[in-house]
Amino acid sequence: MLMKSSTQSLTEQLSARISERIRNRLLAPGARLPSVRQCAQQNGVSPSTVVAAYDQLLAQGLVEARKNRGFFVRESGRAAGAADGDAHAVNPALESAAANWSTAHWFAARAAGRAGGGVSPVNATALIRGMFHKISDKPQPGMGVFPPQWLESTFMPAAVRKVTSSRSLQDFSLQYGEPLGDAGLRRLLAKKLATLNVHTVPEHIITTVGATHALDIVSRTLLRPGDPVMVEEPGWAVEFARLAALGMHILPVPRRADGPDLEVMAKYCEVHKPKLYVSVSVFHNPTGYCLTPGSAHRILQLANQHNFHVVEDDTYSHIAPEHATRLTALDGLQRTIYVSGFAKILAPNWRIGYLAAAPALVEQLLDTKLLATLTTPALLEKALALCIEQGQLRRHAERIRTRLDAARARSVKLALGAGCTFAAEPVGLFGWVETGVDTDALSQRMLDEGYLLAPGALFHAERKPSTLMRINFATTQDATFWGVFQRVRSEQQGR
């Protein structure tokens, strides 16, 4: 909250708050700031205070005024006309714009705000940056990872110490390592995949710098800018953003409880001839849905009939049932490519992921990996192999699953008590929650309270208003959050 007793004026406090969000990319380039009226209501200040704060942001080059539309975050990442680290250097043109947009134009800004809604959305990179720039010390409901204290262990440091004390440390440290990845780890990964009925050999597995890197390798190998790609919607926000950054033509496929909308997929195949379909078959993000065998068979029929590949992102395999339907198990890695990793369950900063593919694709995929990263860190891969081989990773995953089940039960009870409902059955790590209000606007209000939300619009290829939000069951079992949520939602509803 803005404090009148602060050593800074209310204008300076508000300007600093918005400036910090822009610099930390919690407000993305091109995002629209709330209208003067909305911002004044949200922060409990007068409209003239907001106008003065926006004028300061204009002078710093962080925002721009668009006639009859309002204020927007500038597309450039740093203040126009400012020297490195010098927030006080002012572009004369912007200084003039600030003057022109002061109180005399407040009524025009109000009108634009009423017409356009004036909501500044949290985007995919904002969620990622939220993992690195702490919003507050509070549990963050919008995060996509387990809390650090859940992942603490003694066996991981012990594995690293054992690997580094080996006589062979100098040998593998002074070389680039195996292009495909550590051979011992790949042998263990092949055995692990066999338990999921995905049968392959170590030579057809490539280790990567996390699962996201694996997805990127697949995209850069199989696709060219402009190629059509089918992606589930709602879906993983980062995947939409990543494919868009590569220049792909995204074809959103509605995700239902049993799998993707097959009629939409078939139509895309006839009209657009897609090159790739990206799927999270098990514990889909954000809904938690799991693919059914019938839908899986039909997807593979379409892939064979229309000649496209399927990349299956099994990031949540460590907390999912082994018997769950996986496209790669049914297809035998013919048209499918399997992707997974260990960041979610073990050590986010180790950045170890992998992919498994058909023999005909392995060399192409490996070339792409080598061009980007040469090889992957053998030391951490050997340490991970030790954790798997000694059964420590399996026992760790079992503990996480047990803890998550208890957290989910508490979170669901609190969410229902707060007047929310679930748009999908609560399973896995995430809940898909109906709030009854615009969650883009709600997410900005909750930022003021120290909470980063994941609004529903974030999980669509083309952002559109949504009353849904994704919650992390591990970080929403605190009654305090739900109390704040209810208060802020009521304020948003005008009650």
C-alpha positions in Angstrom: 0.0 0.0 0.0 1.1 3.6 -0.6 1.8 5.3 2.7 1.3 9.0 3.3 3.8 8.9 6.1 6.6 7.7 3.8 9.6 9.9 3.1 8.6 9.7 -0.5 5.5 11.5 -1.9 2.5 9.4 -3.0 3.4 10.3 -6.6 7.0 9.1 -6.2 5.9 5.9 -4.5 3.5 5.1 -7.3 5.9 6.0 -10.0 8.6 3.8 -8.4 6.2 0.9 -8.1 5.3 0.9 -11.7 8.9 1.6 -12.8 10.1 -1.5 -10.9 7.5 -3.7 -12.6 8.5 -2.4 -16.0 12.2 -3.0 -15.4 11.6 -6.5 -14.0 9.3 -7.2 -17.1 6.3 -7.8 -14.9 4.7 -5.2 -17.2 5.7 -6.3 -20.7 6.7 -3.9 -23.5 3.5 -2.7 -25.2 1.3 -3.5 -22.1 -1.3 -0.8 -21.4 -1.3 0.9 -18.0 -4.6 1.1 -16.1 -6.6 4.2 -16.9 -6.0 7.2 -14.5 -9.4 6.5 -12.9 -8.7 2.8 -12.4 -5.2 3.3 -11.1 -6.5 5.9 -8.6 -9.1 3.5 -7.3 -6.7 0.6 -7.1 -4.1 2.6 -5.1 -6.4 4.8 -3.0 -5.0 8.0 -4.4 -6.4 11.0 -6.3 -6.4 11.1 -10.1 -4.0 14.0 -10.0 -1.5 11.8 -8.2 -1.7 9.2 -10.9 -1.3 11.8 -13.6 1.8 13.1 -11.9 3.2 9.6 -11.6 2.5 8.8 -15.2 4.2 12.1 -16.2 7.3 10.9 -14.3 7.3 7.6 -16.1 6.9 9.5 -19.4 9.9 11.7 -18.6 12.0 8.6 -17.8 11.1 7.0 -21.1 9.5 4.0 -19.5 6.0 4.6 -20.9 4.5 6.4 -23.9 1.2 8.2 -24.3 -1.0 7.3 -27.3 -3.6 9.9 -28.2 -7.1 8.9 -27.2 -5.9 5.5 -26.1 -3.9 6.0 -22.8 -0.5 5.0 -21.5 1.6 2.0 -22.7 4.9 0.5 -21.7 7.6 1.5 -24.2 8.8 -1.2 -26.6 12.4 -0.4 -25.9 13.9 -2.0 -22.8 15.6 1.1 -21.3 14.7 4.7 -20.9 15.0 6.7 -24.1 17.8 9.3 -24.0 19.2 8.0 -20.6 22.8 7.0 -20.1 23.5 3.7 -18.5 22.2 3.7 -15.0 21.1 7.4 -15.2 17.4 7.5 -14.6 17.4 11.3 -14.5 18.5 12.0 -18.1 15.4 13.2 -19.9 14.6 13.2 -23.6 13.3 16.7 -24.4 10.6 15.3 -26.7 9.4 13.1 -23.8 9.6 16.0 -21.4 7.3 17.9 -23.8 5.0 14.9 -24.1 4.8 14.7 -20.3 3.8 18.3 -20.1 1.2 17.8 -22.7 -0.2 14.8 -20.9 -0.6 16.4 -17.5 -3.9 17.4 -15.9 -5.2 19.1 -19.0 -5.5 15.7 -20.7 -6.6 13.7 -17.8 -10.2 13.5 -19.0 -9.1 12.1 -22.3 -7.1 9.5 -20.5 -10.1 8.6 -18.4 -12.2 8.2 -21.5 -9.6 5.9 -23.1 -9.4 3.9 -20.0 -13.1 3.4 -19.8 -13.2 2.4 -23.5 -10.3 0.0 -23.5 -10.4 -1.5 -20.0 -6.8 -0.4 -19.2 -5.5 -3.7 -17.9 -1.7 -4.4 -17.9 -1.4 -8.2 -18.4 1.1 -10.5 -16.7 2.7 -12.4 -19.6 4.8 -15.6 -20.0 8.2 -13.9 -19.4 6.8 -12.2 -16.4 6.1 -15.5 -14.8 9.6 -16.7 -15.6 11.1 -13.5 -14.3 9.0 -13.9 -11.2 11.1 -17.0 -10.4 14.2 -14.9 -10.4 13.0 -11.6 -9.0 11.1 -12.3 -5.8 7.8 -10.4 -5.7 7.7 -10.9 -1.9 8.5 -13.6 0.7 5.0 -14.9 0.4 4.2 -18.3 -1.4 3.5 -17.5 -5.0 0.3 -19.1 -6.4 1.3 -18.4 -10.0 4.6 -20.2 -10.0 5.1 -23.4 -12.0 7.6 -25.1 -9.7 7.7 -26.7 -6.2 8.8 -24.6 -3.3 12.6 -24.8 -2.7 12.1 -26.4 0.7 10.3 -29.3 -0.9 13.3 -30.1 -3.1 15.9 -29.9 -0.4 17.9 -33.1 0.0 21.2 -34.5 1.2 21.6 -37.0 -1.6 22.2 -34.5 -4.4 25.2 -32.7 -2.7 26.5 -36.2 -1.8 26.3 -37.3 -5.4 28.1 -34.2 -6.6 30.9 -34.7 -4.0 31.3 -38.4 -5.0 31.5 -37.5 -8.7 34.0 -34.7 -8.2 36.2 -36.9 -5.9 36.5 -39.4 -8.7 39.9 -39.9 -10.4 38.3 -39.4 -13.7 37.1 -35.8 -12.8 40.0 -34.2 -14.6 39.6 -36.4 -17.6 36.0 -35.5 -18.3 36.3 -31.9 -17.1 39.0 -31.0 -19.6 37.1 -32.3 -22.5 33.7 -31.4 -24.1 32.2 -34.7 -23.3 29.9 -37.0 -25.4 27.8 -35.1 -27.9 24.7 -37.2 -27.1 25.2 -36.7 -23.3 26.7 -38.9 -20.6 26.5 -42.5 -21.6 25.8 -43.8 -18.1 22.9 -41.4 -17.7 21.4 -42.3 -21.1 21.5 -46.0 -20.2 19.5 -45.3 -17.0 17.1 -43.0 -18.9 16.4 -45.8 -21.4 15.5 -48.1 -18.5 13.3 -45.5 -16.9 11.4 -45.0 -20.2 10.9 -48.7 -20.4 8.8 -48.5 -17.2 6.5 -46.1 -19.1 6.3 -48.5 -22.0 8.4 -46.2 -24.1 11.1 -48.5 -25.5 14.3 -47.1 -26.9 18.1 -47.4 -26.6 20.7 -45.0 -25.2 21.9 -44.1 -28.7 18.5 -42.6 -29.5 18.4 -40.4 -26.4 19.9 -36.9 -26.3 20.5 -35.0 -23.1 19.7 -31.2 -23.0 19.8 -28.1 -20.9 16.4 -28.7 -19.4 13.1 -29.8 -21.1 12.5 -26.4 -22.6 15.9 -26.7 -24.5 14.7 -30.1 -25.8 11.5 -28.6 -27.1 13.6 -25.8 -28.7 15.9 -28.4 -30.4 12.9 -30.2 -31.9 11.4 -26.9 -33.2 14.6 -25.6 -34.7 15.3 -29.0 -36.4 11.8 -29.7 -37.8 10.4 -26.3 -38.4 11.1 -23.1 -40.4 9.6 -19.6 -39.8 6.0 -19.5 -40.9 5.4 -23.3 -40.5 2.1 -24.2 -38.9 2.3 -25.8 -35.5 -0.7 -27.2 -33.5 -0.5 -26.4 -29.8 -3.1 -27.3 -27.1 -5.2 -24.4 -25.7 -5.3 -23.6 -22.9 -1.6 -24.5 -22.9 1.8 -23.7 -21.5 2.3 -20.0 -21.8 6.0 -20.3 -22.4 5.5 -22.7 -25.4 3.2 -20.2 -27.1 5.7 -17.4 -26.5 8.7 -19.5 -27.6 7.1 -20.7 -30.9 5.9 -17.1 -31.6 9.4 -15.8 -31.1 10.6 -18.4 -33.7 8.1 -17.0 -36.2 5.8 -20.1 -36.3 2.2 -20.0 -37.3 0.4 -21.2 -34.1 -2.8 -23.3 -34.5 -4.5 -23.5 -31.1 -6.3 -26.8 -30.5 -8.9 -26.7 -27.7 -7.9 -29.2 -24.9 -10.7 -31.2 -23.4 -10.7 -33.7 -20.6 -10.1 -36.7 -22.9 -7.6 -35.0 -25.1 -7.5 -32.4 -27.9 -10.5 -31.5 -30.0 -10.0 -34.0 -32.8 -12.5 -32.3 -35.2 -10.4 -29.0 -34.9 -7.2 -31.0 -35.5 -8.6 -32.7 -38.5 -9.7 -29.4 -40.0 -6.3 -27.9 -39.4 -4.7 -30.9 -41.1 -6.9 -30.4 -44.2 -6.5 -26.6 -44.4 -3.0 -25.8 -43.0 -1.0 -29.0 -43.3 0.8 -28.6 -39.9 4.3 -29.8 -39.4 4.2 -30.5 -35.7 1.8 -31.0 -32.8 3.0 -30.2 -29.3 1.2 -32.1 -26.5 1.3 -32.5 -22.7 -0.6 -35.8 -22.5 -0.2 -36.4 -18.8 -1.1 -33.8 -16.1 -1.7 -31.2 -18.8 -0.7 -27.6 -17.9 -2.8 -25.8 -16.7 -5.9 -28.1 -16.5 -4.4 -31.4 -15.2 -6.2 -33.4 -17.9 -4.8 -36.8 -18.9 -5.1 -38.2 -22.4 -7.4 -41.2 -23.0 -6.3 -44.2 -25.2 -9.0 -43.5 -27.8 -7.9 -39.9 -28.3 -4.3 -41.0 -28.5 -5.0 -43.5 -31.2 -6.9 -41.0 -33.3 -4.1 -38.4 -32.9 -1.5 -40.9 -34.2 -3.8 -41.8 -37.1 -4.0 -38.1 -38.1 -0.2 -37.8 -37.8 0.4 -40.7 -40.1 -2.3 -39.6 -42.5 -1.2 -36.0 -42.7 2.6 -36.5 -42.2 3.3 -34.4 -39.1 5.4 -35.1 -36.0 4.2 -35.1 -32.4 6.4 -33.9 -29.6 5.1 -35.2 -26.2 6.2 -33.0 -23.3 6.2 -35.3 -20.2 7.6 -32.8 -17.8 5.4 -34.0 -15.0 6.2 -37.7 -15.4 7.8 -37.9 -11.9 4.5 -37.2 -10.2 2.3 -38.9 -12.7 1.1 -42.6 -12.8 3.3 -44.9 -14.9 0.2 -46.4 -16.5 -1.0 -43.1 -17.9 -1.6 -43.0 -21.6 1.4 -41.6 -23.5 1.5 -41.1 -27.3 5.1 -42.2 -27.5 4.3 -45.5 -25.8 1.6 -46.3 -28.4 3.6 -45.0 -31.3 7.0 -46.5 -30.4 8.8 -43.3 -31.2 8.0 -43.4 -34.9 6.2 -40.1 -35.5 6.5 -39.1 -31.8 9.4 -37.4 -29.9 9.5 -37.8 -26.2 10.7 -34.9 -24.0 11.2 -34.7 -20.2 13.5 -33.3 -17.6 14.3 -33.1 -13.9 14.0 -29.4 -13.1 10.5 -29.8 -11.6 11.2 -32.7 -9.3 14.9 -32.4 -8.4 17.1 -29.4 -9.0 15.9 -26.5 -11.2 19.4 -25.1 -11.5 21.0 -28.3 -12.7 19.0 -27.8 -16.0 19.1 -31.4 -17.1 16.5 -32.6 -19.6 16.4 -35.1 -22.5 14.6 -36.2 -25.6 14.1 -39.6 -27.2 13.4 -39.9 -31.0 13.4 -42.2 -33.9 16.8 -43.2 -35.3 16.2 -41.3 -38.5 15.9 -38.0 -36.5 18.6 -38.4 -33.9 21.5 -37.1 -36.0 19.5 -34.0 -37.2 18.5 -33.3 -33.6 22.0 -33.8 -32.4 23.4 -31.3 -35.0 21.0 -28.7 -33.7 22.1 -29.3 -30.1 25.8 -29.1 -31.0 25.3 -25.8 -32.9 23.6 -24.3 -29.8 25.4 -25.7 -26.8 28.1 -28.0 -28.1 27.6 -30.5 -25.2 25.9 -30.6 -21.9 27.5 -30.5 -18.4 28.9 -34.1 -17.8 29.6 -33.5 -14.1 25.9 -32.8 -13.3 24.7 -35.6 -15.6 27.0 -38.1 -13.8 25.7 -36.9 -10.5 22.1 -37.3 -11.6 22.9 -40.8 -12.9 24.2 -41.7 -9.5 21.0 -40.4 -7.9 18.9 -42.5 -10.2 21.0 -45.6 -10.0 20.9 -45.7 -6.2 17.1 -45.2 -6.1 17.3 -41.9 -4.4 15.5 -40.0 -7.1 12.6 -42.5 -7.0 12.2 -42.2 -3.2 12.5 -38.4 -3.4 9.7 -38.4 -6.0 7.5 -40.6 -3.8 7.9 -38.1 -0.9 7.0 -35.2 -3.2 3.9 -37.0 -4.4 2.7 -37.7 -0.9 3.3 -34.1 0.2 1.6 -32.8 -2.9 -1.5 -34.9 -2.3 -1.9 -33.4 1.2 -1.2 -29.9 -0.1 -3.8 -30.3 -2.9 -6.5 -31.4 -0.5 -5.9 -28.3 1.6 -5.7 -25.9 -1.4 -8.9 -27.3 -2.9 -10.8 -26.8 0.4 -9.5 -23.2 0.7 -10.3 -22.4 -2.9 -13.9 -23.7 -2.6 -14.3 -21.8 0.7 -13.2 -18.6 -1.1 -16.1 -19.0 -3.5 -14.1 -20.5 -6.4 -14.9 -23.6 -8.4 -12.6 -25.9 -10.5 -13.0 -26.0 -14.2 -11.2 -29.3 -14.3 -10.7 -32.1 -11.7 -7.9 -31.1 -9.3 -5.0 -33.4 -9.9 -1.3 -33.1 -10.3 0.5 -29.8 -9.5 -1.9 -27.3 -10.9 -5.5 -26.3 -10.4 -7.6 -24.6 -13.1 -9.8 -22.3 -11.1 -12.9 -20.2 -11.9 -12.8 -16.9 -10.0 -15.8 -15.0 -11.4 -13.7 -11.9 -12.3 -11.3 -10.8 -14.9 -8.1 -12.4 -13.8 -5.8 -10.0 -15.8 -7.1 -7.1 -13.7 -7.1 -9.3 -10.6 -3.4 -10.3 -11.2 -2.4 -6.6 -11.2 -4.3 -5.9 -7.9 -2.7 -9.0 -6.3 0.8 -7.8 -7.3 0.2 -4.9 -4.9 -0.4 -7.4 -2.2 2.8 -9.3 -2.9 1.3 -12.2 -4.9 2.0 -13.2 -8.5 -1.0 -14.9 -10.2 -1.2 -16.8 -13.4 -4.3 -15.4 -15.2 -6.2 -17.5 -17.6 -5.6 -15.3 -20.6 -1.9 -16.2 -20.3 -2.6 -19.8 -21.4 -4.1 -18.8 -24.8 -2.3 -18.2 -28.1 -4.2 -15.0 -28.6 -4.7 -13.3 -25.3 -8.4 -12.7 -24.4 -10.2 -11.9 -21.2 -10.7 -14.8 -18.8 -12.1 -15.4 -15.4 -9.9 -18.5 -14.9 -6.5 -18.7 -13.2 -4.0 -21.4 -12.7 -2.9 -22.1 -9.1 0.0 -24.2 -7.8 -1.3 -26.5 -5.2 2.0 -26.5 -3.3 1.9 -22.7 -2.8 -1.8 -22.1 -2.2 -2.4 -24.1 1.0 -2.1 -20.9 3.0 -5.4 -19.4 4.3 -3.8 -15.9 4.3 -3.5 -15.9 0.5 -7.2 -16.8 0.1 -8.2 -14.2 2.6 -6.4 -11.5 0.6 -7.8 -13.0 -2.6 -11.4 -12.7 -1.4 -10.9 -9.1 -0.3 -9.3 -8.0 -3.5 -11.8 -9.8 -5.7 -14.6 -8.1 -3.7 -13.0 -4.7 -4.3 -12.7 -5.5 -8.0 -16.4 -6.4 -8.1 -17.2 -3.1 -6.4 -18.7 -4.7 -3.3 
